[in-house]
Amino acid sequence: MNANPPYLSIEALTVSYGATRVLDHVSLGVDRGEMIALLGSSGCGKTTLLRAIAGFVRPESGAIRVAGKDITGLPPEARGTAMMFQSYALWPHMNVADNIAYGLRMRGWTKAAIAGRVADMLKLLQLDGFGPRPVTQLSGGQRQRVALGRALAIDPHLLLLDEPMSNLDYKVRLELRHELRALQQRIGITAVYVTHDREEALTLSDRIAVIDAGRIVQVGAPEEIFHRPTSAFVAGFMGADNAIDVAQHDDGALIAASDAGSDRRVRAHFRSDSARLGTATASTDGSLVLSGTIAQAVYVGQGYRYRVRTAGGDVWVHAPDRLPEGTAACVIVPREAVLLFPRDQDKADKAAAGAMRPAA
């Protein structure tokens, strides 16, 4: 973020559905030309926030400003936003060109201007020659490109995307992620992207806003969110879902909590792909060593993912070789790969995620 006022400013936005508070004083700034991902699990409030920006949900308090203009009370059509939906929302009785042109016709553009703009969109989205084709004859990826073309054709101030790739198969999603990111950077449009997929958020965004139980719990660059989560919830959501109590000595060394004595206990999070299976029973380099038994083996294509049962609980680890269940094993986690949080934070995060706060 730079020192200038944000292009999109969300200020203490609160939204409730009946007695349930869905967004709780949410504030967020988005720079001009930036793509920010709203990342969170189902029901956390991320789509409600996007719909509030679009004007489909009216907040009970707070403000939304674009380029300094308060748009909180404006209807959707007066906000200068365009939205891409999960379901494409294309008109099945129209061809590709007519779908892209729909918003332009509603705004009273001339036929010549519409034809020129549609041609530009088809070229931009690598759909040259597809204009006369019925959308019912397109693949999922092609339909998503048409939906994007319709959204961009009206030259919106903000592009809002509500999990637009969740209905596509994995290979097409990968291709479209890179296409969409390159396109957004090339045209410089400001975009807000809702997703529950952390890989998608990491790939597409300049920054990520992680949402939990109606609140933004961390905002930062993808690298920061991934490597330096500020809470146990964010760590788990970003893939560090192994969580186990450990003890930390005054010198920073970590040992299994069952061997801790009176040392200070904390909650350690780490990713399964940052750990390895080994034979060491004690650390000589500061690594965390957990002794246990292989309880489950899952083949994942490039090796195996093992559930290892330790005295402090089950943890997952990746390894290249096949080992039978019941084998004694040690999980070794490099110290720099261990994220430490207070022991009670996991429970607090789960309680917060389990239910939204009642409206005041």
N, C-alpha and C positions, 0 to 999 in steps of 0.2 A: 504494500500500500504506500502511496506517496503522500506528501504533505497537503495536497489539494483536497477540497471536499469531495467525498465519493459521488460518483455519477448516480448510483442508486443507493438511497439511504433508507434503511428500515429502522424505525426508532420506537423502542419499547412496545412492540406490537403484541397485543393480547387478543386471542380468539377463543371463544367457548362454544361448544355444542351442548345446549341445555345446561346441565349442572357440571359438565366435564370441561375443564380448561385444557385446550389442545395446544395453544401457544401461550407461553407465559413470559411477557415482557421481553420479547426477542428483539435484539438490535444487531444490525449487520450493515456494513458498507461495502459496495462493489464499485471498483474503478471503471472508468470508460475503457472499453475494449477488453475487459477481463472476463474470463469464464470461471465461475465459482460453482462448485458442486455442493449440493445439500445432501449429506450422507447420513443415513440412519436406518434402523430397522423398521419394519411395518408398524404403523400406528404411532410413530414418534412425533409426527406433526410436519414433516418436510413437505408433503404435497399440499397440505393446508397453507403453509407459508407461500408456496408457489402460486396457489390459487388466489391468495390474498393480494399478491403483487399484480396478478392478472385482472383482478376486480371481480372474480367469481365468488369470493368470500368477503363479507364485510367485518372488519375487526371491531371489537367493542371499545378498544382504546389503542393509542399509538398512532404513528404516522408513516406514510410511504412517500418518498420524494424522488423525483427523477430530474436531474440537472437543476436541483434547487426548487422545482415546482412540486407542490403538494398535490398528489393524485389520489389520496386516500378515499375521497368521496366521489371520484369520477367513475362513470360506467366503463365496462371493459373496452368498448369500441372507441373511447376517447383517450385511452392511455398510451397509445403508440406502442403496444406490446403485441407480440405474436407468440402463439403457443403450439408446441408439438406434443401430441398426445401418444400414450402407450398404444392405442388402438388404431393409429394412423388417421382415423376420422375422414377418410376420403369419400367423395361422392361416387358410388359404384356405377351410376348411370352416365357419368361423364368420362371423357378421355383424359389423358395426362395433361394436355394443354389447358383444357377447361378447368380442371381442378386447380392448377397453378394460378389461373387467371381469376379464380372466384373472388378473392378479396379485392382485386383491382376493379372488377365490375361493380361490386358493392360500393366502391368509392367513386364511381362515375368516370373512370378513365375512358378515353376514346379507344376505338378498336385498334387503331394504328399503334397507339402507345402500349396497349395491352400486348399486342403481337410482338412488339420489340422487347418488352420486358420478359415475356414468356420465353422468347428465344434466348435471352441472356441467361435465364435461370436453367434452361435445358443444357446450355453449354457449360455453365458453372458446375452443374451436378453430373456432368458426363452422361447426359440423357439425350444427346443429339439424335434426332430422328424418331424419338418416342412420342412426340406431341400427339399424333392421331390415335395412338394405341389406347384401347380401353384399360382402365386401371385394374380391372378384374383379370387381365392377362399378364400381370406383372408379378415378379417374385417379391418376397417380403422386403428384401433390401432395396429393390427398385421402388416399391411403394413408399418406403421410408424416405427415399430421396425426393419423391414427388411431394410428400408432406412437408419436407424441409423447404423445397422450392416454393410452395404455397406460402409458408411462413415468411420466407425472406423476400418474396416478391413485393410486399407492401412496404419494404424498407423500414422495419420497426426500430424503435429506440432500444427495445429489449427483446431478446429471444429467450423464451421460457420453454424448457424441455422437461416433460414429466415421464421419466423412465422410457424414452422412446425406443430403446433397443431390446427391451425385455422379452418381446415376442419373437425375436429372431434367433436362429441357431447360432452356435458359438463362433463358427468360422466367419459368418456374415457380420456378427457383432464386432469381431476383431477388425475386420476391414473397414467397417463404417466408423468405428471409433477414431481411427487414424485419419480417415477422410474428413470427418466432422471437425476434428481438432485443427487440421491444416486449413480447412475452409474458414473456420471461425477466426483464426489468426490472420489469414489473408485479407478478409473483408473487414476485420477489426470490430465486429459487432460485440456488444456487451451481452453476456448470456448467463443464465442461471439454470443449472442442470440438476434435477432430482434423481437420485439413484440409491439403491441399497447395496450395490455391488462395489466393494472397495477397489477392485482392480480397475473398474470403469472410472471411478472418481480419480484415482491416481493417474490414469492415462490421459484424461481429458482436461483436467482443470489447472488453472493457475494457483488457486487456493481451494481448500476444502473446509466446509463448516460442518462439523459433526453435531448432530442433533439427537438428544435423548430426552424423552418424556417432556416434550414441548419446550425445551431450552437448548440453546447452543452451548455445548460444553467445551469446544475447542475450535479455533479457527487458525489455519496456517497453510503454508506451502505443503504440497504432497510429501516431500521429504521430511518435513518437520512432523507432520501428523504420523507418519509411518515410523520414524526412528525415535521421536521424542514425545510420545503421548503423555498428557498431563494427568491422566486418571486411569484407573484399572479398567473402566468401561471402554475408553478409547483404545487402550492397549489390546483388549480382547477383540474389539470390533475390527481392528486393523490386523488381526491374525495372530497376535501374541496370546493365544487362548489357553496355553498351558499355564495353570495358576496353582501354586503350592506354597505352603508356609515354609519359610527358612529362617535361620538365625544369622544375624550380622554382627561380627566382632567389631571391636573398636577400630581395628585396622582395615575394616571394610570387607574382610573375607566372609564368604557365605558357606554355611553348612546346613545339612538337613535339620529341620526343626526338632526331629526326634532325638538328635544328638546335642541339643542346644544348651541344656542346663539353664542358667539364668540369663543367657545372652538375649539381646533385644531381637524380638521376632518381627518379621515383616512378610508381606505377600510378594512372591516373585512371579512375574509373568515372562514367558519366552515363547518364541515360535518353534514349531516342530522342526523346521528346516534349518534352524540355527544350532540345533543340538546334534550330538552324535552318540552312537553306542560305542562303549569302550570297555576296557578291563580294569581301569584304575578304580580303586576304592577310596582314595583320598586325593584331594587337589594339591598339586605342587606349583601351579601357576595362577591361582586365584579363581579357577573355574569352579562352577557349582557341580558337585558330583552327587547323583542320586542313585542308590542301589535298589534293585528290584528284580522283577520277573516279567518276561514277555507274556502278556495276557491275550494279545490279539495281533494278527498280522494282516495287512491289507496291501495288495499289489496296486501301485499307482502309476505304472508305466515306466518310470525312470527309477526303479528301486521299490522299496517297501516302506509303508508307514506302520509303525509299531506302537501299540498301547502297552506301556510299561507300568506295572503295578508296584508302587513304592509305599513305604510306611506312611508317607504324608499324603498319598492319593495317587490317582492315575495321571500319567503324562504321555504325550505323543512325541515320537521322534522319527526322523527319516533315516534310512540306511540302505545301501545298495544291495546287500546280500540277504538271501532268504535264511531266516532263523526259525526254528520250530517254537511253537507256543510252549511255555513252561521253562524256557531257557533263562538262566540267571544272567542279568545284564546290568550295566551301569550307564546311566544317562549323563553325559558330560556337556555342560553348557558354558561357553566362554563368558567370562565376567562381563564383557562389554555387550553381550547379547541379553543380559538379564535386566528387566525393568522392575524396580522396587516401588511398592506402594504400601500404605498402612494396611494392617490386617483386616480391618473392618470396612475397607472401602468397597471391596467386592459386594458385600451384603448391602451396603448403602446404595450402590449403583443398581443392583438387581431390584431392590425395593422401589427405586425411583422409576425404573423402566417398566415395572409391572403394572403401574396404574398412573394415569394422569392426575394431577392435583384437582380437587374440587374447585369450581369457580367460587370466587368470593361473593 
